Amino acid sequence: MATLPITERTKISRAAKKGDYTEETIYSILDEGLFCHVSYVERETPMCIPTGYGRIGNKLYIHGSVGSHFMRAIADGRTVCLSVSLIDGLVLARSAFSHSVNYRSVVMFAKGTVVTDEEERWDSLIAITEQFISGRWDNVRLPSKSEMQKTMIISFPLEEASAKTRSGPPNDDQEDYDFPVWAGVLPLKLQAQTPITDPKMQFDLPVPEYVSKLVVNEV
């Protein structure tokens, strides 16, 4: 895959070796995330809104109500900052100063465009739904014409973005390795629990395989 150009906004200055500008890394992090944070300025006030998203190629899509103040605000072409973060572990060092976190993150800057092409709108909703859980779109009632009319979809080009990651054990100062305290990494992961059936279910249906396969059965 290609490498995105490094700009003044995406250049990693602190711990530059942790930076990655390849589409392969950026896309893999985005494809694993479940929601993003959208940051923008509204009337000189900083705002940050978490929301679901989906990716198709080099575009990121979000959706919301046509009446949403948030959606209408960022639909005007202003530059926004979108970020996705995945936490992989707590890094417990020998010194308080050297504690850290193992993580993977993407920060991108882009101007949103309201999607008007009906085929692209439909495809973006598939992508957003499948981002939550793969296989869901083909099993649910699809959006009605009325629901589509009430929905605004905004796309953001993945042209100005960077990834930053950390992995591995603690990095203590050499003199701290003689300090008698346990050090290491506490791995963390998002883990699906036992599905809870909606109490209003009117049919005796099993949990779909695409849902149950995500549940980790612990011994």
HUSUL-V440805 format. One record per residue. N is the residue number from 1. PSI is psi in degrees with one decimal (none if undefined). BURIAL is 1 if it has 24 or more other ideal C-beta (glycine too) atoms within 12 Angstrom, else 0. D_FIRST is the distance of its C-alpha to the first C-alpha in whole Angstrom. Layout:
N PSI BURIAL D_FIRST
N PSI BURIAL D_FIRST
This chain:
1 165.7 0 0
2 168.6 0 4
3 130.2 0 7
4 146.9 1 10
5 142.3 0 13
6 124.0 0 15
7 174.0 0 19
8 -30.5 0 22
9 -27.4 0 22
10 -9.1 1 18
11 126.4 0 19
12 113.4 1 20
13 -38.3 0 24
14 123.7 0 25
15 56.8 0 24
16 -28.9 0 21
17 -16.1 0 20
18 -7.6 1 19
19 149.6 1 16
20 128.2 1 13
21 11.7 1 11
22 143.1 0 7
23 -35.1 1 6
24 -48.6 0 6
25 -45.2 1 9
26 -46.8 1 10
27 -38.9 1 10
28 -37.7 0 12
29 -45.1 1 14
30 -38.0 1 15
31 -19.7 1 15
32 -23.3 1 18
33 162.1 1 20
34 -24.3 0 23
35 161.1 1 24
36 166.4 1 23
37 130.1 1 25
38 118.6 1 26
39 137.4 1 28
40 171.2 1 30
41 127.8 0 33
42 113.7 0 36
43 47.3 0 39
44 15.5 0 38
45 126.1 0 38
46 136.7 0 34
47 148.3 0 33
48 117.6 0 31
49 126.5 1 30
50 141.2 0 29
51 159.0 1 27
52 165.3 1 25
53 172.7 1 22
54 154.4 1 20
55 135.7 1 16
56 112.7 1 15
57 -126.8 0 12
58 33.2 0 12
59 142.9 1 15
60 136.8 1 17
61 140.8 1 21
62 159.8 1 24
63 160.2 1 28
64 -178.5 1 31
65 144.6 0 35
66 -18.5 0 36
67 -0.3 0 38
68 127.3 0 36
69 -41.0 0 37
70 -49.5 1 33
71 -42.2 1 32
72 -32.4 0 34
73 -44.8 1 33
74 0.5 1 30
75 -2.6 1 30
76 6.3 0 31
77 5.1 0 28
78 155.2 0 29
79 131.3 0 26
80 164.5 1 25
81 125.5 1 23
82 138.0 1 22
83 145.9 1 21
84 131.2 1 20
85 138.3 1 21
86 128.8 1 22
87 130.5 1 25
88 -16.6 1 24
89 157.8 1 28
90 126.5 0 31
91 108.1 1 31
92 105.5 0 35
93 177.3 1 36
94 -26.9 1 39
95 148.9 0 39
96 -35.5 0 39
97 -31.1 0 37
98 2.8 0 34
99 148.6 0 34
100 -168.7 1 30
101 136.7 1 28
102 127.8 1 25
103 167.2 1 22
104 131.6 1 19
105 156.1 1 18
106 134.3 1 17
107 129.5 1 18
108 152.8 1 18
109 134.6 1 20
110 159.6 1 20
111 130.3 0 23
112 149.7 1 24
113 127.2 1 25
114 126.9 1 27
115 123.6 1 26
116 -23.6 0 29
117 123.4 0 28
118 -36.3 0 29
119 -41.5 0 26
120 -37.6 0 24
121 -45.6 1 26
122 -47.3 1 27
123 -36.4 1 23
124 -35.7 1 22
125 -34.9 1 25
126 -46.4 1 24
127 -42.0 1 21
128 -42.3 1 23
129 -43.9 1 26
130 -22.0 1 23
131 -36.3 1 21
132 -51.4 1 25
133 121.8 1 25
134 131.7 0 24
135 -9.1 0 26
136 -40.4 0 29
137 -39.8 0 28
138 -1.6 0 30
139 1.9 0 33
140 167.0 0 34
141 130.8 0 36
142 158.3 0 34
143 139.5 0 34
144 169.9 0 37
145 -40.7 0 38
146 -42.7 0 40
147 -38.1 0 37
148 -37.7 0 34
149 -26.2 0 36
150 -2.5 0 37
151 130.1 1 33
152 135.6 1 31
153 132.2 1 27
154 134.4 1 25
155 149.2 1 21
156 126.2 1 19
157 134.8 1 16
158 71.4 1 13
159 -26.3 1 13
160 90.5 1 15
161 158.6 1 14
162 153.0 1 14
163 152.1 1 14
164 132.1 1 17
165 156.3 1 18
166 140.5 1 21
167 165.6 0 22
168 -177.1 0 25
169 177.8 0 29
170 153.6 1 31
171 86.4 1 31
172 158.4 0 35
173 147.4 0 37
174 -39.7 0 39
175 -19.0 0 42
176 -11.3 0 41
177 -16.8 0 40
178 -0.3 0 44
179 129.0 0 44
180 73.2 0 46
181 144.9 0 43
182 137.7 0 41
183 149.0 1 37
184 -160.0 0 34
185 133.3 1 31
186 100.5 0 32
187 143.3 0 29
188 147.7 0 29
189 154.1 0 27
190 123.3 0 28
191 129.6 0 30
192 138.1 0 31
193 179.8 0 35
194 125.5 0 38
195 143.8 0 37
196 114.7 0 40
197 137.9 0 41
198 125.5 0 43
199 -15.3 0 46
200 6.0 0 47
201 130.2 0 45
202 0.3 0 48
203 146.5 0 46
204 85.7 0 46
205 142.7 0 43
206 160.4 0 41
207 130.3 0 38
208 148.8 0 35
209 -34.7 0 33
210 -15.9 0 29
211 -50.3 0 31
212 -28.9 0 33
213 -16.1 0 30
214 -12.3 0 29
215 127.0 0 32
216 118.1 0 33
217 108.3 0 36
218 137.9 0 37
219 none 0 40
